[in-house]
Every structure is written in C-alpha cells, then in structure tokens.
C-alpha cells in the first residue's frame, strides 16, 4: 500500500544576517504534543528537522541535542519513522556557507554526529533541494550568500552534492542500513519555439541533483560543459561519477509554481514577468497560467523520474497555498497521480502531505518578514493547532481508503479555464456540473451575492433559489428546497438588516432573524446537512473597551441585536453542529450600500461626511468573510465563531483610513457623536470582535489595501 509520510515546514534560511526558522514561527519548537497530532494522522514516516543550524549554531564542538533528543524519542515511542533532515534550504551555521570550500566536510562531520547520536534512525535527507537552494542563493541572490553568477551557482550546487555524498558515507559507517531520501523540486519547463534552447537547458538542469548523485554526469552529459565553464573541475565531477551515491528514494517536491513556461512575445505579458538569458528576452511565468495544456501533473512527473532512474520514487512535498477545497483537490490529485503512476509500473512508495502546521512568507520566497501564513493540515493561528479539512482526508489515505467530499467532484482551479490569465491561449471549460451544491439562501443580499461569487471562483457548485422559493419563515418551503436541491451544506445569508427600522418592525425582524434561522436549522438537522448561520456584533452591549470574544455573553441594546442573539440560541439548541458566524460592519467592492463606498462617494462629490468618533467596531471585508466562512465550513467547525478583520476602530477613523487607502483626501470627513447622528436604534459604543478560537482574517489595514486595488476604489 502507498505509504503516507508527512512533515512540518522546517525551512531555516538566511537573508543577510538574519536567520528565519519556520519551526519557531509555527510554534512547533515549544509544542511537543504536535507529534501526537501527527501520529493521529496514521503517518508511517515524518520528514523531520535535525538541522545543523539548530543543533550546532556556534561550533561543531558544542552541539545542543536537547530539543532533538526529546522529539526523536517521542517519535520512536509513537511508532513514527523519522526522515532526518540536516539542512533545509539553509546555508549552514554562520561559520560556513554554501561557497565555503570546507562546507562538504563540515556537513559530513555533523552528519556523523547525528548518526552516532541516533543510531536507530535509518532515513536521511542531508540537504533538501540542493539545486533549488543553489539557484535561490547563488544565482538569483535571494538567500545568503546572495550571489548572482553562474560560477557561484555551480560551486553552491557542487558543495551541497559533495556534502550529501560525504554525509551519507559518514552516516553509513555508523549505520550501514541508512537510506538516502533525496528531495528536489520536480518542475518542468515549457516554451515557445524561440526559447527552445533555454527550455532544453532548464529541463536538463532540473535533474542535476539526482544525475550528480547517481554518477550520470560524465563527459557526455548535456550539462558537462556548462558545469566545467562554471568552475567545476573534471576531477570533482569524475569523483562523483566514480563513487556515486544514488538515492534510495527519489523524492519529488511539486508545487503549482514548479512548472514554468517561457515566451519570447513580451508584449503579451506584464514587465514583471520579463527576463532573459543574455541572448534572448522572454517572459517567465507559471505554466498553469500560460499553457493551454496546463501543468505536467503528479502522474507524469513520477513516471518521468521512475523511467529515468529506475529507483523508488515518492512525492515528498504536497502542499497548496489556497482555499480549503482546493487544498483537498490538490492532495487528492497527488494521491490519484501516485496510484496511476504505480499502476503504470512505477515503484511509487509514498506521498507526503506537507506543511502540516502551515508555513510563513513563502509568497515572497521567505525573503521578507510579513507574517503571511498559509494553513496546512493544522492551522496554528488558534490557541492550539486547529485541524483543518485536510486532517480527515489524510487519515483516510493512511488507512488506504478513497477520500470523499462533494468538493472533489469539481476540478481544481488549475484544471479550470480561469487559470489562463493571458488571453492569447484558448480556454476550454472542463468544469463538471454534477457535484452536490452548496445551497445559499439570501443570495441577492450583500453577503449572499459575495458568497455566490466567491463560491463560484472556488469551483463550488452553488444553488441559489429566490426568496419566494425559499421563504425561511415557512418551514415547509425550506424543507422542500433542501429536498429538491440535495445540498451538502446550507449557508443562511438571509437577514433583516435594517437596524433602525427594526425598532418599529420587530415582528418582521424576529420572523427572519430568529424564527427563520431556526426553521433552516431544523430542516438541516433533519436531513443531515451542514449549516452556516450569520449573526452580528450588535448582540453585545458595549460595556467594555476591549474586543468581545466567543466567550462573552450577549447583552443586546436594540431589537435587531436581540433578534440575532435569540436566533443564535435557537439555531445551536436545534443543531449544535451548526456554524454560527458573528460579524460586523461590512464593506466590499461589489455593492454600493456599504459605509466605505458611501464615504468615497461623498468625498468624490465634494460633500462633507460625518462619522461617529465614539462608536468602535470591527470592519469586515466581505470577500474575506466569505472565504473564511467557507474554509471553516470545510474544516467542520461548529458553534460560534467571530469573523471580522483585525483591529478595533471608530467609524470616523475607519472613514479616514479608507480615504487614505484609496488615495482620497480626508479633510471632508468630520467626527461626530452617535447622538448627533440621530440613529433611532441605540448602538453599543464598543462592539469590536476578536476570537479565542483562531485568527483567520487579516488586519483591517490589509483589507482596506485589498479594497483599494479593486476597480471601484480606483474610480
């Protein structure tokens, strides 16, 4: 049976004089119980850091094994086989570098120390992705030592390869049964006819890690002359060939950005994609965005590697930075690709759900500290790592079961026509329409329209009946709609939202926000359908000066807030597994009735705009809200969650911030008191929200920046 490995993102790279350690940033450094979480997934092996920079940061003479001792002992007790990683995109401690002539021998000394400390460990990855690390560090200048030359690239690559060979020699002198699990990015290059020579070069270069270790780089190799011209000596290349260190497993790390395409027609692409090789200029971007046939895919990649080396192959990193259902689809596609490659004769031994605890700042190739987080199997933005929808899928795969989820009936975005953002390539619609849908009630409102739009962008089948078809005040109508549509989930985005009118129209307000919400919950419970129901920050009374959390009790001041609070109670009494989302102060790019749009309209028309300076809220960017709620739905979350963008702010400050973000002057915006604005319904002076369950939405400032980039904000 196909093994399921795993691994936490453990990059420890250096930019300038600063080391960035993903193990620290994810909190894994201080959470020993993460290993129990990993064991619960049913993994047979874990790619795990015993990193040189962490154990011996100052000298090989004074290592500190305490952290590794505790973790590896626990893994042994849990029955997880470690695949020990010694360098992960690193350049070694500060006393060496990828260009240091002594680097290979120093790495080998450290490897022997690890083997002697843990003689029972059999699997090793001395250096993760040597080729990729050499490119980023010595060809592109992104990581230390920040070089940009062919000679430095060749030296950095060969130092790492020789380091791997010497490390495995040292390890096997201690443990002859030790195995080399060598990883490398598996991306393939495509291109136009004009770029064919560069494409051919890059497709030879992609295999250099495995070719060098396997002794295949002889004088007849396509890149022999390139390596010699880059400063490699004939003697060192021949020594690798004379005493090869072939991997026991060829590990392929494959990402959506791995496959590239080169196109000489620069006018078709933005300048940010323009590049060249000194002879010709070309655009270089992800093949998934440029190429009609899309990406190479897991099956093809595994078969290529198997046929080239006839060695066991594995997918050693499977991760996608995207929405939850797309993460499910990517892992499912990797699993299916591995099974298909095995059926075609390849010796595929494992796939590896990666970044089990998520990762930080890979959107900038970890060159900037921006704290941009991508969740993995667990989301560490909660008090304890929170399982996402990937956890039950990984457990099924580990048991040899076929994963199932309604979202898997649709292809991932990389298989849908919208992936092609450059219109010179014809688009083919490959989206199926036979998936069980998400039923969105109230699809014509601000939130409902956003949910329909976001769900469509995420490749989810959607049913959106009219209000007449799905009158939530009529229990029979709701049951009939659910029976007809057969959804796997219902999102109740209906609501009586006129806060001031509710004071005189309480019957209608309670009829929709309370009775109607309960009707939907009862129908979903009876039919075993997942439910999201929405509530409001106005369930609180403003009796504090710090954000309200899910632990705080409602104390509404107005009819609208009371209707929402009672609606929450009834929904959860009827259906404890429902997800109830409290949110606040909508703004977004797709309707004209929200506060930010109204503020900008007033400024652009030269009108003064008054905003309450004594009422503090948590603004909520509607696209962020829709995405976050859908992710929590996929994760199987239940109970009350607070979802708003982070950062309490008064309406006046919010108006000024929105104007500034959109490049408009703020001098027409005036502070006012809530009393002076004459709102009929009383409002809490403070209703900002925060969450003790997990931070899953960005800051208000970042959300305003996203809004400012939309077409409306630029008008």
Beta strands, then each sheet from edge to edge (+ up, - down):
strand 1: 3-7
strand 2: 12-15
strand 3: 18-21
strand 4: 45-49
strand 5: 81-88
strand 6: 123-128
strand 7: 179-185
strand 8: 189-191
strand 9: 249-253
strand 10: 260-263
strand 11: 274-276
strand 12: 281-286
strand 13: 313-318
strand 14: 348-353
strand 15: 359-360
strand 16: 373-374
strand 17: 378-379
strand 18: 386-387
strand 19: 438-441
strand 20: 462-463
strand 21: 489-492
strand 22: 530-536
strand 23: 579-583
strand 24: 586-587
strand 25: 609-612
strand 26: 616-617
strand 27: 620-621
strand 28: 639-642
strand 29: 649-650
strand 30: 669-672
sheet 1: 1+ 4+ 5+ 6+ 7+ 9+ 13+ 14+ 1+
sheet 2: 2+ 3-
sheet 3: 8+ 10+ 12- 11+
sheet 4: 15+ 16-
sheet 5: 17+ 18-
sheet 6: 20+ 19+ 21+ 22+ 23+ 28+
sheet 7: 24+ 27+
sheet 8: 25+ 30+
sheet 9: 26+ 29-
end
